């Protein structure tokens, strides 16, 4: 008896297990996505169940999630760059004064004895920009 057979009508392979031929089923390939794609998948599963089921049954879920992840990453990168430029966060500033770049201070030469203020230590300009952009991307691309 043959160990494996292929059924042309439904395109499935079958394996002989004991006295029975069982279909060789494969789990669908997981999408290759980052954090935005994973958040979107979770959002679909928990809040848009009909849309999730439709995409899953049509076989377009992986492609759709990868597309949303790509859009979100592109939007995130573009907005971060635009906000950096608008707020004067340049690579020159980063090179000259990393404390000002990271702590949200406008660049100015600091006297050697002056320590960063407590407010400056609590706030990172780049982290602040990334957090604001993250909120925009989540509200405009992911949770739509």
C-alpha positions as CSV (number, residue, x, y, z in Angstrom):
1,X,0.0,0.0,0.0
2,X,1.1,3.5,-0.7
3,X,2.2,5.7,2.3
4,X,1.1,9.0,0.6
5,X,-1.5,9.8,-2.1
6,X,-2.5,13.0,-3.7
7,X,-6.2,13.8,-4.5
8,X,-6.4,16.0,-7.6
9,X,-10.0,17.1,-6.9
10,X,-9.3,19.0,-3.7
11,X,-5.5,19.3,-4.0
12,X,-4.8,17.6,-0.7
13,X,-2.1,15.0,0.1
14,X,-3.1,12.1,2.3
15,X,-0.9,9.9,4.5
16,X,-1.6,6.4,5.6
17,X,-1.9,6.2,9.3
18,X,-2.8,2.7,10.5
19,X,-5.7,1.6,8.3
20,X,-6.8,5.2,7.4
21,X,-5.6,7.9,5.0
22,X,-5.6,11.2,6.9
23,X,-5.2,14.6,5.2
24,X,-1.8,16.2,5.5
25,X,-2.9,19.6,6.8
26,X,-0.6,22.5,7.3
27,X,-1.2,25.4,9.6
28,X,-1.4,28.7,7.6
29,X,1.9,30.5,7.5
30,X,2.1,33.3,10.1
31,X,2.5,36.8,8.8
32,X,5.9,38.3,9.1
33,X,5.1,41.6,10.8
34,X,6.3,43.9,13.5
35,X,4.6,45.5,16.5
36,X,2.0,47.4,14.5
37,X,0.9,44.2,12.6
38,X,0.6,42.3,15.8
39,X,-1.5,45.0,17.4
40,X,-3.7,45.1,14.3
41,X,-4.1,41.3,14.4
42,X,-5.1,41.5,18.0
43,X,-7.5,44.3,17.3
44,X,-9.2,42.4,14.5
45,X,-9.5,39.2,16.6
46,X,-11.0,41.0,19.6
47,X,-13.0,43.9,18.1
48,X,-13.7,43.2,14.4
49,X,-14.5,39.5,14.5
50,X,-16.6,39.5,11.3
51,X,-13.9,41.2,9.3
52,X,-11.3,38.9,10.8
53,X,-13.3,35.8,9.9
54,X,-13.9,37.0,6.4
55,X,-10.2,37.6,5.8
56,X,-9.3,34.3,7.4
57,X,-11.8,32.3,5.3
58,X,-10.8,34.1,2.1
59,X,-7.1,33.4,2.8
60,X,-6.2,37.1,2.6
61,X,-5.5,37.6,6.4
62,X,-1.7,37.3,6.2
63,X,-1.4,39.6,3.2
64,X,-3.8,42.2,4.7
65,X,-1.9,42.3,8.1
66,X,1.4,42.5,6.3
67,X,0.1,45.5,4.3
68,X,-1.3,47.3,7.3
69,X,2.0,46.7,9.2
70,X,4.0,48.1,6.2
71,X,1.7,51.2,6.0
72,X,2.0,51.8,9.8
73,X,5.8,51.5,9.8
74,X,6.1,53.9,6.8
75,X,3.7,56.4,8.4
76,X,5.6,56.1,11.7
77,X,9.0,56.8,10.0
78,X,7.7,59.7,8.0
79,X,6.0,61.4,10.9
80,X,9.0,61.0,13.2
81,X,11.3,62.6,10.6
82,X,8.8,65.5,10.1
83,X,8.4,66.1,13.8
84,X,12.2,66.0,14.3
85,X,12.6,68.7,11.7
86,X,9.8,70.8,13.0
87,X,11.2,70.7,16.6
88,X,14.8,71.2,15.6
89,X,16.0,67.7,16.5
90,X,18.9,67.4,14.1
91,X,21.8,65.0,13.8
92,X,24.1,68.0,14.4
93,X,22.3,68.6,17.7
94,X,22.6,64.9,18.6
95,X,26.4,65.0,17.8
96,X,27.0,68.2,19.7
97,X,24.8,67.8,22.8
98,X,23.2,64.4,23.4
99,X,21.6,65.5,26.6
100,X,19.7,68.3,24.8
101,X,18.8,65.9,22.0
102,X,17.5,63.2,24.4
103,X,16.1,65.4,27.1
104,X,14.1,67.8,25.0
105,X,16.2,70.9,25.5
106,X,16.8,73.4,22.7
107,X,20.5,73.4,22.0
108,X,22.7,75.8,23.9
109,X,26.2,75.4,25.2
110,X,26.0,74.3,28.9
111,X,28.6,75.6,31.4
112,X,30.6,72.6,32.7
113,X,29.3,73.0,36.2
114,X,25.6,73.1,35.2
115,X,23.8,69.8,35.5
116,X,20.6,68.9,33.6
117,X,17.4,69.9,35.3
118,X,15.1,67.4,36.8
119,X,12.4,68.2,34.2
120,X,15.0,67.6,31.4
121,X,15.9,64.3,32.9
122,X,12.3,63.2,33.0
123,X,11.5,64.1,29.4
124,X,13.3,62.7,26.4
125,X,12.6,64.7,23.3
126,X,13.0,61.8,20.9
127,X,11.0,59.5,23.2
128,X,8.3,62.2,23.3
129,X,8.2,62.5,19.5
130,X,8.0,58.7,19.1
131,X,5.3,58.4,21.7
132,X,3.2,61.1,20.0
133,X,3.7,59.5,16.6
134,X,2.9,56.1,18.0
135,X,-0.5,57.5,19.2
136,X,-1.2,59.0,15.8
137,X,-0.4,55.8,13.9
138,X,-2.5,53.7,16.3
139,X,-5.5,56.0,15.9
140,X,-5.2,56.6,12.2
141,X,-3.9,53.3,10.8
142,X,-4.4,50.5,13.3
143,X,-7.6,51.1,15.2
144,X,-9.8,52.3,12.3
